[in-house]
Every structure is written in structure tokens, then in C-alpha cells.
Amino acid sequence: MEPVELEKAVIKKLKTVIDPETGADVIRMRLVQDIHIDAAGKITYTFRPSSPLCPIAVTLALKIIQVIKEVPGVSGQSITVIDYVQADLLNELLKTVLKG
């Protein structure tokens, strides 16, 4: 699948991830940004929780990772959490989750 088509499929899938606090999806809320997909199907993106103290940041990040894994053609992913009080800790946790 071409990167442009794959990006459309990823965005469509991400629209199913709903922030329970607002009832809006993570794309509409612009919580997932800077999506890039290389020719091999690896996706990199940024996750910006809705607030620096977002109580569901970990849950949302894990859900985002899971739905992206379900998109056919995605060969891997890299997520970077920004503007969150424990972004460094969460980024390390998510790297571990993605490794295995």
C-alpha cells in the first residue's frame, strides 16, 4: 500500500479512538499529529494529551498504539508524547510496549 493510502487508513482507524472526557476522537481533537509513513510502512507520530496533567494519557496512548497495529500494511510505529508532565517516563514505557 502506498504511504498516502496507508495514512488515510491510519487516520480512519484513529477516528475510532474516543476521548471519554470530551466524546471526540483523537484526530478531531488534534491529539495525534505529525503523522509520517515511510515506504516500508513504518509510521511515526506525536501524541499530545489534552492537558499536561491528562489523567487518561496512558490509556489513550495505548489505545492509539493498538488501533494502529490493526491497520493492514503498517510494519511498525514510533510514538512521541509531548506536552505532558511525565512525557519522558511515558515515552520510555511506550517504547517498551512497542518492542514486545
C-alpha positions in Angstrom: 0.0 0.0 0.0 1.3 3.5 -0.9 2.1 5.7 2.1 -0.6 8.2 1.3 -3.3 5.4 1.2 -1.9 3.9 4.4 -2.0 7.3 6.1 -5.7 7.6 5.2 -6.4 4.1 6.6 -4.5 5.0 9.8 -6.4 8.3 10.2 -9.7 6.5 9.6 -8.8 4.0 12.3 -7.7 6.7 14.7 -11.1 8.4 14.4 -12.4 5.4 16.3 -10.3 6.3 19.4 -12.6 8.5 21.5 -11.5 10.7 24.4 -14.1 9.7 27.1 -13.8 13.2 28.7 -15.0 15.0 25.6 -16.6 12.4 23.4 -14.5 13.5 20.5 -12.0 11.4 18.5 -8.2 11.9 18.8 -7.9 13.2 15.3 -10.7 15.8 15.7 -9.1 16.9 19.0 -5.6 17.0 17.3 -4.1 14.8 19.9 -2.3 12.8 17.2 -0.1 14.9 15.0 2.9 14.9 12.6 2.0 11.5 11.1 4.7 10.3 8.7 4.7 6.9 7.0 7.8 5.7 5.1 7.9 3.5 2.1 8.2 0.4 4.3 5.0 1.2 6.2 6.6 2.4 9.4 4.6 5.2 11.0 5.9 7.9 13.3 3.7 10.3 15.1 3.3 12.7 18.0 0.7 12.3 20.8 -0.2 15.4 22.7 -2.6 14.7 25.6 -5.4 17.2 26.0 -3.7 18.7 29.1 -0.3 18.4 30.8 -2.0 16.5 33.6 -4.3 14.4 31.5 -5.5 11.5 33.7 -6.1 9.2 30.8 -2.9 9.9 28.7 -1.5 6.4 29.2 -4.8 4.8 28.4 -5.2 6.9 25.2 -1.6 6.3 24.1 -2.0 2.5 24.5 -5.3 2.6 22.6 -3.7 4.6 19.8 -0.9 2.1 19.5 -3.3 -0.8 19.4 -5.6 0.6 16.7 -2.6 1.5 14.5 -1.3 -2.1 14.9 -4.6 -3.3 13.4 -4.2 -1.3 10.2 -3.0 -3.7 7.4 0.2 -2.5 5.9 1.7 -0.9 9.0 5.1 -2.5 9.6 5.9 -0.7 12.8 5.4 2.5 14.7 7.1 5.1 16.8 5.1 7.4 19.1 6.5 10.5 20.9 4.5 12.0 23.7 4.8 15.8 24.2 3.4 18.5 26.5 2.7 16.0 29.3 4.2 16.3 32.8 5.5 12.7 32.7 6.3 12.6 29.0 9.8 11.2 29.4 8.5 8.3 31.6 5.6 7.6 29.3 7.8 7.7 26.2 10.1 5.0 27.8 7.1 2.9 28.8 5.6 3.1 25.2 9.0 2.1 23.7 8.9 -1.0 25.9 5.3 -1.7 24.8 6.2 -1.4 21.1 9.3 -3.6 21.4 7.4 -6.6 22.6 
